[in-house]
């Protein structure tokens, strides 16, 4: 099975080595003696799938160490547990998970409060279907743009923008994505929306509903805490109001 663009972005060779001493701290990986938690999330600094997992960790207050690494040089302790060295990889004692959506679901069940899925099984199923559609329809287009650039992926940019415009009534209807309360679907949407300005899509041009929705997500403390140094640079300050 061919990997998705999102998966490709999170593997080795998709992030440049950093020489700036200030930025190097992003890729610091603590040694075993310095870890404070039995749970560790290995993540690259600009992997959108890892970002989703980080949002969940901060929303739920999970006591996990978040260790950034350069995918060009995965740490040995990660490679011992996950030979592919891909991001994200979540470790809790003998448990090793390396699929972002599985990690997110596991954390929501492992730490039930605050719940990111509704208790009703029908509502949970609908939320998972929404995330699957986002993964199948919007994430590949964003991935193509991030990998190939705005000019080479003009069709993908047009399709992504049009897809978001078509969904405008959804963003107008409720404070969060088809929900009155923040939920797992929003954990998948927030990292995608945050990256739109970096690919030349002005969120404000998509309508008042999606602009208000995006700002509602971006203003959450958990989302701000989830951002790596590189991710903070993706959003111009003038775009985040």
N, CA, C and O of each residue as an XYZ file, in Angstrom:
964
protein
N       0.846     -1.195      0.000
C       0.000      0.000      0.000
C       0.878      1.240      0.000
O       1.813      1.341      0.794
N       0.579      2.194     -0.894
C       1.366      3.400     -0.971
C       1.052      4.311      0.209
O      -0.118      4.448      0.568
N       2.052      4.939      0.826
C       1.801      5.845      1.942
C       1.112      7.113      1.461
O       1.297      7.534      0.320
N       0.319      7.717      2.336
C      -0.330      8.969      2.003
C       0.680     10.099      2.050
O       1.783      9.941      2.573
N       0.285     11.262      1.487
C       1.171     12.421      1.546
C       1.459     12.805      2.987
O       2.576     13.199      3.320
N       0.425     12.688      3.859
C       0.639     13.036      5.260
C       1.667     12.115      5.889
O       2.499     12.559      6.681
N       1.616     10.816      5.537
C       2.592      9.875      6.080
C       3.986     10.176      5.553
O       4.971     10.098      6.287
N       4.057     10.522      4.266
C       5.357     10.843      3.693
C       5.972     12.032      4.390
O       7.175     12.045      4.652
N       5.161     13.039      4.696
C       5.661     14.246      5.336
C       6.231     13.968      6.714
O       7.079     14.718      7.196
N       5.779     12.902      7.351
C       6.185     12.629      8.713
C       7.324     11.628      8.806
O       7.722     11.246      9.907
N       7.856     11.194      7.661
C       8.948     10.234      7.692
C      10.280     10.916      7.489
O      10.356     12.132      7.313
N      11.318     10.121      7.514
C      12.662     10.652      7.356
C      12.840     11.333      6.009
O      12.235     10.953      5.007
N      13.699     12.362      6.020
C      14.068     13.028      4.791
C      13.111     14.117      4.364
O      13.252     14.655      3.266
N      12.127     14.466      5.207
C      11.158     15.480      4.812
C      11.300     16.754      5.623
O      10.492     17.669      5.472
N      12.289     16.833      6.462
C      12.504     18.040      7.245
C      13.983     18.372      7.220
O      14.832     17.498      7.397
N      14.279     19.624      7.002
C      15.682     19.985      6.850
C      16.408     19.959      8.176
O      15.803     20.148      9.231
N      17.715     19.724      8.121
C      18.538     19.813      9.317
C      18.611     21.263      9.745
O      18.629     22.157      8.899
N      18.652     21.507     11.026
C      18.635     22.870     11.542
C      19.984     23.212     12.145
O      20.502     22.479     12.988
N      20.546     24.322     11.713
C      21.844     24.744     12.217
C      21.720     25.878     13.215
O      22.639     26.118     13.997
N      20.576     26.591     13.198
C      20.371     27.690     14.119
C      20.342     27.158     15.550
O      19.530     26.285     15.857
N      21.217     27.665     16.440
C      21.278     27.139     17.815
C      19.950     27.255     18.542
O      19.620     26.398     19.363
N      19.174     28.313     18.253
C      17.891     28.466     18.934
C      16.917     27.399     18.489
O      16.175     26.849     19.302
N      16.917     27.097     17.177
C      15.985     26.106     16.660
C      16.406     24.686     16.997
O      15.576     23.777     16.974
N      17.657     24.481     17.305
C      18.127     23.127     17.586
C      17.416     22.511     18.774
O      17.311     21.289     18.880
N      16.922     23.369     19.680
C      16.256     22.818     20.853
C      14.990     22.055     20.470
O      14.529     21.198     21.225
N      14.426     22.362     19.297
C      13.238     21.648     18.842
C      13.528     20.176     18.670
O      12.655     19.343     18.914
N      14.731     19.839     18.257
C      15.066     18.461     17.943
C      15.771     17.736     19.080
O      16.252     16.615     18.915
N      15.827     18.394     20.242
C      16.475     17.750     21.375
C      15.698     16.513     21.795
O      14.474     16.553     21.923
N      16.399     15.436     22.006
C      15.780     14.216     22.503
C      16.432     13.876     23.837
O      17.630     13.597     23.898
N      15.653     13.902     24.887
C      16.204     13.654     26.209
C      16.673     12.223     26.333
O      16.085     11.313     25.749
N      17.727     12.028     27.089
C      18.176     10.655     27.303
C      17.296     10.000     28.360
O      16.511     10.669     29.032
N      17.435      8.704     28.498
C      16.526      7.937     29.342
C      16.513      8.435     30.784
O      15.464      8.422     31.428
N      17.647      8.868     31.296
C      17.719      9.261     32.697
C      16.980     10.563     32.971
O      16.609     10.829     34.114
N      16.756     11.389     31.929
C      16.119     12.681     32.137
C      14.602     12.631     31.941
O      13.925     13.629     32.190
N      14.063     11.515     31.509
C      12.634     11.418     31.281
C      11.875     11.359     32.596
O      12.291     10.693     33.545
N      10.749     12.071     32.635
C       9.960     12.137     33.851
C       8.706     11.284     33.770
O       8.062     11.031     34.789
N       8.355     10.843     32.582
C       7.101     10.133     32.396
C       7.327      8.768     31.785
O       8.308      8.537     31.077
N       6.386      7.851     32.076
C       6.435      6.528     31.448
C       5.893      6.578     30.039
O       5.989      5.599     29.300
N       5.318      7.721     29.653
C       4.753      7.891     28.316
C       5.577      8.904     27.533
O       5.931      9.965     28.047
N       5.875      8.566     26.294
C       6.688      9.427     25.439
C       6.048      9.507     24.060
O       5.658      8.489     23.487
N       5.946     10.713     23.534
C       5.540     10.892     22.145
C       6.748     11.416     21.379
O       7.194     12.542     21.603
N       7.278     10.590     20.467
C       8.341     11.033     19.578
C       7.685     11.728     18.389
O       6.798     11.157     17.755
N       8.102     12.934     18.085
C       7.451     13.713     17.054
C       8.445     14.608     16.336
O       9.359     15.157     16.953
N       8.265     14.754     15.028
C       9.040     15.757     14.315
C       8.326     17.093     14.460
O       7.153     17.144     14.829
N       9.036     18.165     14.168
C       8.533     19.497     14.484
C       7.461     20.004     13.532
O       6.707     20.909     13.889
N       7.373     19.442     12.323
C       6.392     19.964     11.372
C       5.494     18.884     10.777
O       4.914     19.080      9.709
N       5.375     17.754     11.455
C       4.521     16.662     10.992
C       3.079     16.931     11.408
O       2.781     17.023     12.599
N       2.189     17.058     10.436
C       0.803     17.405     10.751
C       0.104     16.302     11.541
O      -0.724     16.595     12.403
N       0.425     15.035     11.259
C      -0.200     13.943     12.002
C       0.265     13.947     13.456
O      -0.525     13.719     14.372
N       1.552     14.208     13.656
C       2.071     14.331     15.015
C       1.421     15.502     15.733
O       1.142     15.432     16.930
N       1.182     16.579     14.993
C       0.549     17.758     15.585
C      -0.834     17.406     16.133
O      -1.205     17.856     17.217
N      -1.586     16.614     15.398
C      -2.906     16.182     15.876
C      -2.783     15.448     17.212
O      -3.559     15.692     18.136
N      -1.809     14.557     17.306
C      -1.603     13.807     18.550
C      -1.195     14.735     19.685
O      -1.617     14.549     20.827
N      -0.373     15.736     19.372
C       0.044     16.696     20.398
C      -1.140     17.511     20.906
O      -1.222     17.816     22.096
N      -2.059     17.865     20.004
C      -3.250     18.600     20.427
C      -4.029     17.780     21.446
O      -4.451     18.310     22.474
N      -4.224     16.502     21.176
C      -4.957     15.634     22.097
C      -4.237     15.549     23.441
O      -4.872     15.632     24.493
N      -2.936     15.386     23.410
C      -2.159     15.294     24.653
C      -2.362     16.532     25.515
O      -2.556     16.422     26.726
N      -2.319     17.703     24.901
C      -2.461     18.940     25.674
C      -3.907     19.199     26.078
O      -4.155     19.728     27.162
N      -4.864     18.838     25.228
C      -6.271     19.020     25.593
C      -6.625     18.178     26.812
O      -7.398     18.612     27.667
N      -6.066     16.986     26.894
C      -6.415     16.061     27.969
C      -5.447     16.134     29.148
O      -5.655     15.477     30.168
N      -4.396     16.930     29.008
C      -3.427     17.028     30.089
C      -2.703     15.723     30.360
O      -2.421     15.388     31.510
N      -2.404     14.985     29.294
C      -1.723     13.692     29.439
C      -0.287     13.914     29.924
O       0.435     14.728     29.349
N       0.133     13.203     30.972
C       1.487     13.379     31.510
C       2.530     12.635     30.672
O       3.171     11.694     31.140
N       2.680     13.073     29.449
C       3.630     12.425     28.539
C       4.753     13.380     28.186
O       4.542     14.586     28.064
N       5.950     12.833     28.024
C       7.067     13.614     27.497
C       6.907     13.727     25.990
O       6.679     12.722     25.316
N       7.021     14.927     25.456
C       6.985     15.137     24.012
C       8.414     15.425     23.563
O       9.001     16.447     23.917
N       8.956     14.505     22.779
C      10.354     14.600     22.383
C      10.458     14.819     20.876
O      10.122     13.939     20.082
N      10.923     15.994     20.501
C      11.090     16.329     19.097
C      12.394     15.743     18.576
O      13.400     15.690     19.283
N      12.352     15.304     17.314
C      13.569     14.767     16.713
C      13.604     15.121     15.233
O      12.571     15.393     14.622
N      14.785     15.113     14.677
C      14.989     15.343     13.259
C      14.790     14.016     12.533
O      15.542     13.074     12.784
N      13.801     13.908     11.639
C      13.562     12.640     10.943
C      14.760     12.171     10.123
O      14.851     10.991      9.784
N      15.671     13.071      9.804
C      16.885     12.660      9.093
C      17.839     11.887     10.002
O      18.700     11.144      9.531
N      17.671     12.074     11.315
C      18.531     11.411     12.288
C      17.709     10.932     13.480
O      17.836     11.480     14.575
N      16.875      9.925     13.284
C      16.059      9.421     14.399
C      16.947      8.904     15.523
O      17.969      8.271     15.255
N      16.581      9.157     16.762
C      17.377      8.676     17.895
C      17.362      7.156     17.984
O      16.394      6.510     17.582
N      18.411      6.607     18.499
C      18.548      5.145     18.585
C      17.460      4.518     19.431
O      16.977      3.432     19.113
N      17.060      5.195     20.521
C      16.038      4.592     21.382
C      14.685      4.527     20.677
O      13.870      3.662     20.997
N      14.432      5.421     19.729
C      13.215      5.323     18.926
C      13.327      4.179     17.925
O      12.387      3.400     17.765
N      14.456      4.075     17.259
C      14.650      3.038     16.241
C      14.588      1.637     16.841
O      14.184      0.691     16.164
N      14.980      1.497     18.094
C      14.909      0.195     18.749
C      13.465     -0.271     18.892
O      13.187     -1.469     18.835
N      12.548      0.672     19.076
C      11.138      0.344     19.291
C      10.317      0.432     18.010
O       9.326     -0.280     17.845
N      10.737      1.307     17.114
C      10.063      1.482     15.833
C      11.139      1.649     14.760
O      11.590      2.768     14.514
N      11.554      0.564     14.125
C      12.663      0.605     13.154
C      12.452      1.591     12.013
O      13.420      2.043     11.401
N      11.187      1.933     11.715
C      10.933      2.908     10.653
C      11.270      4.325     11.088
O      11.497      5.195     10.247
N      11.305      4.564     12.388
C      11.648      5.881     12.902
C      10.694      6.971     12.474
O      11.091      8.131     12.372
N       9.414      6.616     12.214
C       8.496      7.629     11.715
C       7.807      8.375     12.852
O       7.802      7.945     14.006
N       7.237      9.492     12.480
C       6.581     10.385     13.428
C       5.091     10.434     13.107
O       4.715     10.588     11.945
N       4.224     10.304     14.143
C       4.548     10.183     15.554
C       4.712      8.725     15.979
O       4.207      7.811     15.329
N       5.417      8.535     17.068
C       5.481      7.235     17.728
C       5.203      7.471     19.208
O       5.866      8.287     19.848
N       4.225      6.757     19.744
C       3.858      6.899     21.152
C       4.262      5.634     21.891
O       4.013      4.520     21.431
N       4.888      5.829     23.043
C       5.381      4.698     23.832
C       4.877      4.818     25.259
O       5.019      5.862     25.896
N       4.295      3.751     25.747
C       3.926      3.651     27.168
C       4.307      2.264     27.648
O       3.614      1.285     27.371
N       5.402      2.192     28.361
C       5.964      0.914     28.813
C       6.150     -0.026     27.621
O       6.969      0.247     26.743
N       5.397     -1.133     27.580
C       5.574     -2.104     26.492
C       4.715     -1.798     25.266
O       4.799     -2.500     24.258
N       3.901     -0.766     25.347
C       3.023     -0.408     24.235
C       3.732      0.555     23.292
O       4.288      1.560     23.732
N       3.714      0.253     21.997
C       4.293      1.124     20.973
C       3.243      1.346     19.888
O       2.812      0.399     19.230
N       2.831      2.609     19.704
C       1.847      2.966     18.689
C       2.479      3.954     17.723
O       3.158      4.886     18.152
N       2.267      3.767     16.428
C       2.865      4.695     15.466
C       1.880      5.073     14.372
O       2.277      5.271     13.224
N       0.621      5.174     14.710
C      -0.393      5.740     13.835
C      -1.087      6.842     14.621
O      -1.601      6.594     15.712
N      -1.109      8.063     14.077
C      -1.610      9.212     14.829
C      -3.054      9.031     15.276
O      -3.399      9.338     16.417
N      -3.894      8.533     14.379
C      -5.302      8.380     14.747
C      -5.483      7.314     15.829
O      -6.330      7.463     16.709
N      -4.704      6.255     15.767
C      -4.764      5.227     16.816
C      -4.283      5.812     18.143
O      -4.867      5.546     19.193
N      -3.228      6.603     18.089
C      -2.706      7.256     19.300
C      -3.787      8.150     19.916
O      -4.008      8.121     21.127
N      -4.447      8.931     19.088
C      -5.485      9.851     19.578
C      -6.633      9.099     20.234
O      -7.102      9.484     21.305
N      -7.084      8.027     19.591
C      -8.180      7.234     20.151
C      -7.751      6.557     21.451
O      -8.515      6.507     22.415
N      -6.523      6.036     21.470
C      -6.025      5.372     22.672
C      -5.991      6.352     23.851
O      -6.427      6.017     24.952
N      -5.476      7.553     23.619
C      -5.370      8.531     24.696
C      -6.747      8.958     25.197
O      -6.919      9.218     26.388
N      -7.727      9.032     24.299
C      -9.067      9.433     24.721
C      -9.702      8.360     25.597
O     -10.480      8.672     26.498
N      -9.374      7.103     25.337
C      -9.893      6.017     26.173
C      -9.063      5.846     27.443
O      -9.598      5.555     28.513
N      -7.771      6.028     27.314
C      -6.861      5.865     28.459
C      -7.078      6.963     29.502
O      -6.965      6.719     30.703
N      -7.389      8.168     29.033
C      -7.648      9.303     29.916
C      -9.030      9.855     29.568
O      -9.145     10.759     28.741
N     -10.083      9.316     30.197
C     -11.456      9.613     29.767
C     -11.940     11.040     30.024
O     -12.971     11.439     29.482
N     -11.231     11.809     30.826
C     -11.683     13.173     31.127
C     -10.594     14.186     30.784
O      -9.440     14.004     31.172
N     -10.949     15.258     30.057
C     -12.231     15.485     29.395
C     -12.364     14.629     28.138
O     -11.400     14.457     27.393
N     -13.536     14.105     27.911
C     -13.763     13.231     26.758
C     -13.759     14.044     25.464
O     -14.335     15.130     25.400
N     -13.107     13.509     24.442
C     -13.096     14.158     23.131
C     -14.072     13.501     22.172
O     -14.282     13.988     21.062
N     -14.666     12.398     22.598
C     -15.776     11.778     21.879
C     -17.001     11.814     22.785
O     -16.882     11.698     24.005
N     -18.166     11.973     22.188
C     -19.386     11.917     22.975
C     -19.629     10.490     23.443
O     -19.116      9.535     22.861
N     -20.422     10.360     24.506
C     -20.689      9.042     25.079
C     -21.557      8.196     24.164
O     -21.423      6.972     24.131
N     -22.438      8.839     23.428
C     -23.353      8.120     22.546
C     -22.567      7.420     21.438
O     -21.810      8.076     20.722
N     -22.730      6.094     21.279
C     -21.968      5.364     20.264
C     -22.240      5.834     18.835
O     -21.353      5.773     17.984
N     -23.456      6.302     18.570
C     -23.777      6.812     17.234
C     -22.983      8.091     16.969
O     -22.425      8.264     15.885
N     -22.931      8.982     17.954
C     -22.178     10.230     17.810
C     -20.694      9.943     17.644
O     -20.018     10.606     16.858
N     -20.178      8.955     18.381
C     -18.756      8.596     18.255
C     -18.465      8.055     16.861
O     -17.449      8.391     16.255
N     -19.357      7.223     16.366
C     -19.167      6.660     15.024
C     -19.195      7.754     13.964
O     -18.394      7.738     13.030
N     -20.122      8.709     14.108
C     -20.210      9.813     13.149
C     -18.945     10.663     13.180
O     -18.455     11.091     12.135
N     -18.417     10.907     14.373
C     -17.184     11.681     14.499
C     -16.022     10.979     13.817
O     -15.219     11.621     13.139
N     -15.927      9.673     13.991
C     -14.851      8.915     13.354
C     -14.995      8.917     11.833
O     -13.999      8.943     11.110
N     -16.238      8.890     11.352
C     -16.453      8.964      9.910
C     -16.049     10.329      9.368
O     -15.494     10.428      8.274
N     -16.327     11.387     10.137
C     -15.926     12.730      9.717
C     -14.406     12.826      9.602
O     -13.881     13.378      8.635
N     -13.708     12.286     10.596
C     -12.247     12.320     10.572
C     -11.723     11.524      9.387
O     -10.755     11.925      8.741
N     -12.362     10.400      9.104
C     -11.937      9.593      7.952
C     -12.113     10.373      6.657
O     -11.255     10.308      5.777
N     -13.212     11.107      6.529
C     -13.431     11.913      5.330
C     -12.400     13.038      5.228
O     -11.900     13.332      4.142
N     -12.090     13.658      6.353
C     -11.059     14.706      6.363
C      -9.727     14.122      5.914
O      -9.003     14.730      5.125
N      -9.410     12.926      6.430
C      -8.153     12.265      6.065
C      -8.120     11.906      4.577
O      -7.067     11.980      3.943
N      -9.258     11.523      4.030
C      -9.306     11.054      2.642
C      -9.449     12.194      1.638
O      -8.959     12.091      0.514
N     -10.116     13.278      2.033
C     -10.437     14.330      1.071
C      -9.553     15.566      1.196
O      -9.135     16.118      0.178
N      -9.257     16.016      2.411
C      -8.524     17.269      2.582
C      -7.042     17.069      2.885
O      -6.199     17.808      2.378
N      -6.727     16.087      3.698
C      -5.317     15.873      4.056
C      -4.431     15.541      2.854
O      -3.318     16.061      2.775
N      -4.874     14.699      1.912
C      -4.026     14.419      0.748
C      -3.739     15.670     -0.085
O      -2.639     15.826     -0.615
N      -4.727     16.557     -0.200
C      -4.533     17.793     -0.962
C      -3.534     18.702     -0.258
O      -2.648     19.279     -0.889
N      -3.688     18.821      1.054
C      -2.726     19.618      1.814
C      -1.336     19.005      1.712
O      -0.347     19.717      1.538
N      -1.265     17.673      1.823
C       0.021     16.993      1.730
C       0.709     17.246      0.409
O       1.918     17.468      0.362
N      -0.071     17.212     -0.677
C       0.499     17.467     -2.003
C       1.075     18.875     -2.084
O       2.133     19.089     -2.676
N       0.375     19.828     -1.487
C       0.846     21.219     -1.496
C       2.103     21.396     -0.660
O       3.029     22.103     -1.060
N       2.135     20.759      0.493
C       3.294     20.890      1.368
C       4.529     20.219      0.772
O       5.652     20.681      0.974
N       4.315     19.131      0.038
C       5.443     18.402     -0.548
C       5.933     19.066     -1.829
O       7.138     19.207     -2.036
N       4.994     19.477     -2.698
C       5.359     19.957     -4.036
C       5.349     21.470     -4.184
O       5.904     22.000     -5.146
N       4.725     22.172     -3.241
C       4.692     23.621     -3.335
C       3.452     24.140     -4.026
O       2.756     23.413     -4.735
N       3.194     25.414     -3.802
C       1.984     26.062     -4.289
C       1.865     26.023     -5.822
O       0.800     25.703     -6.349
N       2.942     26.345     -6.531
C       2.884     26.461     -7.988
C       2.719     25.106     -8.670
O       1.968     24.991     -9.638
N       3.421     24.070     -8.172
C       3.357     22.756     -8.794
C       2.094     22.001     -8.447
O       1.752     21.018     -9.104
N       1.402     22.454     -7.422
C       0.189     21.752     -6.982
C      -1.010     22.703     -7.000
O      -1.820     22.717     -6.073
N      -1.105     23.489     -8.061
C      -2.179     24.481     -8.170
C      -3.557     23.825     -8.148
O      -4.492     24.362     -7.556
N      -3.685     22.660     -8.795
C      -4.969     21.964     -8.823
C      -5.374     21.523     -7.424
O      -6.536     21.647     -7.038
N      -4.407     21.007     -6.665
C      -4.696     20.572     -5.291
C      -5.130     21.759     -4.434
O      -6.042     21.638     -3.616
N      -4.486     22.886     -4.619
C      -4.843     24.093     -3.864
C      -6.266     24.522     -4.185
O      -7.033     24.868     -3.286
N      -6.618     24.500     -5.463
C      -7.960     24.882     -5.890
C      -9.004     23.924     -5.307
O     -10.060     24.355     -4.843
N      -8.702     22.629     -5.334
C      -9.639     21.634     -4.819
C      -9.816     21.760     -3.311
O     -10.930     21.631     -2.804
N      -8.725     22.010     -2.593
C      -8.807     22.147     -1.146
C      -9.619     23.390     -0.777
O     -10.484     23.339      0.097
N      -9.337     24.486     -1.442
C     -10.062     25.730     -1.162
C     -11.549     25.565     -1.454
O     -12.395     25.985     -0.664
N     -11.859     24.953     -2.587
C     -13.263     24.752     -2.944
C     -13.969     23.805     -1.981
O     -15.140     23.995     -1.651
N     -13.234     22.773     -1.530
C     -13.812     21.840     -0.580
C     -14.181     22.512      0.735
O     -15.225     22.219      1.317
N     -13.322     23.414      1.200
C     -13.589     24.144      2.433
C     -14.742     25.129      2.243
O     -15.552     25.321      3.149
N     -14.814     25.751      1.071
C     -15.909     26.683      0.796
C     -17.255     25.961      0.766
O     -18.255     26.477      1.265
N     -17.274     24.769      0.181
C     -18.512     23.983      0.128
C     -18.990     23.636      1.535
O     -20.189     23.538      1.794
N     -18.028     23.453      2.437
C     -18.367     23.077      3.821
C     -18.707     24.287      4.686
O     -18.919     24.134      5.888
N     -18.764     25.474      4.110
C     -19.001     26.701      4.876
C     -20.233     26.617      5.780
O     -20.155     27.056      6.927
N     -21.367     26.076      5.321
C     -22.534     25.996      6.212
C     -22.285     25.192      7.484
O     -22.891     25.454      8.523
N     -21.386     24.209      7.392
C     -21.047     23.408      8.575
C     -20.387     24.281      9.633
O     -20.691     24.166     10.820
N     -19.490     25.147      9.201
C     -18.776     26.011     10.144
C     -19.672     27.113     10.694
O     -19.421     27.638     11.779
N     -20.713     27.463      9.950
C     -21.647     28.488     10.413
C     -22.624     27.944     11.450
O     -23.133     28.697     12.280
N     -22.889     26.636     11.405
C     -23.995     26.056     12.167
C     -23.702     25.883     13.651
O     -24.581     26.104     14.485
N     -22.474     25.490     13.991
C     -22.135     25.188     15.381
C     -20.763     25.769     15.723
O     -19.968     26.037     14.822
N     -20.473     25.968     17.008
C     -19.180     26.546     17.393
C     -17.991     25.695     16.950
O     -16.934     26.223     16.604
N     -18.175     24.380     16.964
C     -17.094     23.474     16.573
C     -17.573     22.630     15.389
O     -18.690     22.818     14.906
N     -16.742     21.711     14.926
C     -17.059     20.995     13.686
C     -18.230     20.040     13.920
O     -18.058     18.937     14.440
N     -19.425     20.490     13.523
C     -20.661     19.724     13.690
C     -20.870     19.308     15.140
O     -21.351     18.212     15.428
N     -20.496     20.209     16.047
C     -20.605     19.909     17.473
C     -20.698     21.211     18.263
O     -20.129     22.232     17.878
N     -21.425     21.154     19.372
C     -21.513     22.308     20.262
C     -20.282     22.412     21.151
O     -20.006     23.472     21.714
N     -19.543     21.314     21.279
C     -18.373     21.301     22.147
C     -17.149     20.827     21.372
O     -17.264     20.107     20.380
N     -15.974     21.246     21.843
C     -14.716     20.820     21.228
C     -14.621     19.299     21.290
O     -14.904     18.687     22.320
N     -14.213     18.689     20.151
C     -14.177     17.235     20.106
C     -12.994     16.742     19.263
O     -12.170     17.530     18.800
N     -12.935     15.436     19.079
C     -11.813     14.824     18.379
C     -11.692     15.329     16.937
O     -10.584     15.475     16.420
N     -12.816     15.592     16.299
C     -12.784     16.098     14.928
C     -12.026     17.417     14.858
O     -11.299     17.669     13.897
N     -12.193     18.248     15.864
C     -11.483     19.530     15.900
C      -9.980     19.338     16.063
O      -9.189     20.157     15.595
N      -9.592     18.252     16.727
C      -8.160     17.943     16.868
C      -7.538     17.601     15.520
O      -6.337     17.781     15.319
N      -8.359     17.108     14.601
C      -7.879     16.815     13.249
C      -7.929     18.047     12.362
O      -7.103     18.195     11.461
N      -8.892     18.937     12.605
C      -9.057     20.122     11.769
C      -8.067     21.234     12.108
O      -7.578     21.920     11.210
N      -7.772     21.418     13.375
C      -6.947     22.565     13.782
C      -5.571     22.585     13.110
O      -5.183     23.628     12.585
N      -4.814     21.477     13.102
C      -3.507     21.501     12.433
C      -3.610     21.758     10.930
O      -2.720     22.376     10.347
N      -4.689     21.288     10.298
C      -4.879     21.526      8.868
C      -5.108     23.015      8.602
O      -4.467     23.603      7.731
N      -6.031     23.621      9.362
C      -6.331     25.038      9.161
C      -5.124     25.916      9.456
O      -4.911     26.927      8.786
N      -4.333     25.537     10.455
C      -3.159     26.325     10.833
C      -2.154     26.418      9.683
O      -1.428     27.406      9.569
N      -2.115     25.395      8.838
C      -1.134     25.346      7.748
C      -1.611     26.032      6.462
O      -0.833     26.174      5.519
N      -2.869     26.455      6.412
C      -3.395     27.045      5.186
C      -2.634     28.288      4.720
O      -2.319     28.382      3.533
N      -2.326     29.243      5.596
C      -1.583     30.422      5.121
C      -0.226     30.078      4.516
O       0.247     30.777      3.620
N       0.405     29.004      4.999
C       1.726     28.638      4.490
C       1.669     28.091      3.077
O       2.696     28.000      2.405
N       0.461     27.720      2.610
C       0.312     27.229      1.234
C      -0.467     28.224      0.378
O      -0.909     27.901     -0.724
N      -0.627     29.437      0.903
C      -1.235     30.493      0.113
C      -2.738     30.564      0.154
O      -3.344     31.168     -0.731
N      -3.372     29.960      1.162
C      -4.824     30.054      1.317
C      -5.133     30.922      2.534
O      -4.838     30.554      3.671
N      -5.724     32.066      2.274
C      -6.097     33.000      3.338
C      -7.381     32.499      3.986
O      -8.414     32.394      3.324
N      -7.319     32.194      5.265
C      -8.501     31.662      5.953
C      -9.661     32.640      5.888
O     -10.812     32.226      5.746
N      -9.372     33.939      5.990
C     -10.432     34.948      5.970
C     -11.209     34.929      4.652
O     -12.378     35.311      4.608
N     -10.549     34.480      3.576
C     -11.220     34.441      2.268
C     -12.224     33.306      2.165
O     -12.986     33.237      1.200
N     -12.233     32.418      3.149
C     -13.126     31.266      3.110
C     -14.477     31.551      3.767
O     -15.374     30.708      3.748
N     -14.612     32.731      4.341
C     -15.888     33.093      4.948
C     -15.781     33.348      6.436
O     -14.824     32.927      7.086
N     -16.780     34.046      6.971
C     -16.763     34.422      8.387
C     -16.887     33.216      9.309
O     -16.286     33.180     10.383
N     -17.679     32.221      8.877
C     -17.891     31.061      9.737
C     -16.622     30.280      9.991
O     -16.298     29.975     11.139
N     -15.895     29.950      8.930
C     -14.670     29.170      9.092
C     -13.567     30.005      9.745
O     -12.715     29.469     10.453
N     -13.585     31.334      9.502
C     -12.602     32.208     10.144
C     -12.819     32.229     11.649
O     -11.866     32.121     12.421
N     -14.074     32.368     12.065
C     -14.382     32.364     13.498
C     -14.051     31.012     14.113
O     -13.524     30.930     15.223
N     -14.368     29.953     13.373
C     -14.073     28.593     13.857
C     -12.569     28.402     14.037
O     -12.125     27.904     15.071
N     -11.793     28.793     13.042
C     -10.340     28.637     13.117
C      -9.769     29.420     14.292
O      -8.941     28.902     15.042
N     -10.207     30.667     14.454
C      -9.698     31.473     15.562
C     -10.099     30.892     16.916
O      -9.364     30.997     17.897
N     -11.284     30.276     16.946
C     -11.743     29.628     18.181
C     -10.790     28.472     18.540
O     -10.452     28.283     19.708
N     -10.367     27.712     17.538
C      -9.435     26.608     17.774
C      -8.056     27.129     18.149
O      -7.437     26.646     19.098
N      -7.577     28.118     17.399
C      -6.214     28.616     17.592
C      -6.029     29.297     18.951
O      -4.922     29.324     19.489
N      -7.106     29.840     19.495
C      -7.000     30.574     20.760
C      -6.999     29.654     21.982
O      -6.747     30.107     23.098
N      -7.273     28.382     21.780
C      -7.270     27.448     22.904
C      -5.842     27.271     23.424
O      -4.899     27.136     22.644
N      -5.700     27.273     24.726
C      -4.369     27.136     25.319
C      -3.715     25.830     24.906
O      -2.514     25.792     24.641
N      -4.497     24.758     24.850
C      -3.939     23.453     24.485
C      -3.367     23.489     23.071
O      -2.322     22.895     22.805
N      -4.051     24.186     22.169
C      -3.528     24.262     20.800
C      -2.229     25.053     20.766
O      -1.264     24.638     20.125
N      -2.201     26.171     21.441
C      -0.974     26.973     21.468
C       0.183     26.188     22.083
O       1.320     26.278     21.620
N      -0.116     25.421     23.123
C       0.925     24.609     23.761
C       1.396     23.473     22.851
O       2.514     22.981     23.002
N       0.551     23.057     21.912
C       0.892     21.933     21.038
C       1.846     22.323     19.915
O       2.445     21.453     19.283
N       1.992     23.615     19.662
C       2.777     24.081     18.520
C       4.279     23.950     18.765
O       4.782     24.324     19.824
N       4.980     23.420     17.780
C       6.436     23.429     17.824
C       6.924     24.801     17.365
O       6.138     25.613     16.878
N       8.200     25.051     17.520
C       8.763     26.323     17.086
C       8.562     26.527     15.582
O       8.222     27.623     15.135
N       8.773     25.468     14.815
C       8.600     25.577     13.368
C       7.150     25.842     13.003
O       6.869     26.629     12.099
N       6.237     25.200     13.693
C       4.821     25.382     13.389
C       4.353     26.792     13.711
O       3.486     27.330     13.022
N       4.915     27.395     14.748
C       4.551     28.773     15.078
C       4.890     29.721     13.931
O       4.226     30.742     13.747
N       5.903     29.388     13.177
C       6.331     30.245     12.076
C       5.465     30.087     10.836
O       5.614     30.854      9.884
N       4.563     29.110     10.824
C       3.708     28.895      9.661
C       2.598     29.931      9.552
O       2.106     30.204      8.457
N       2.203     30.510     10.684
C       1.078     31.430     10.705
C       1.562     32.849     10.943
O       2.040     33.148     12.037
N       1.455     33.742      9.954
C       1.812     35.145     10.179
C       0.945     35.724     11.291
O      -0.241     35.408     11.390
N       1.532     36.561     12.114
C       0.799     37.124     13.245
C      -0.436     37.889     12.791
O      -1.446     37.909     13.495
N      -0.365     38.518     11.620
C      -1.498     39.295     11.111
C      -2.684     38.401     10.750
O      -3.822     38.863     10.679
N      -2.400     37.103     10.520
C      -3.480     36.172     10.150
C      -4.152     35.568     11.361
O      -5.242     35.006     11.254
N      -3.512     35.677     12.514
C      -4.054     35.074     13.736
C      -4.592     36.163     14.621
O      -3.849     36.805     15.363
N      -5.864     36.365     14.544
C      -6.510     37.439     15.309
C      -7.476     36.839     16.308
O      -8.125     37.571     17.055
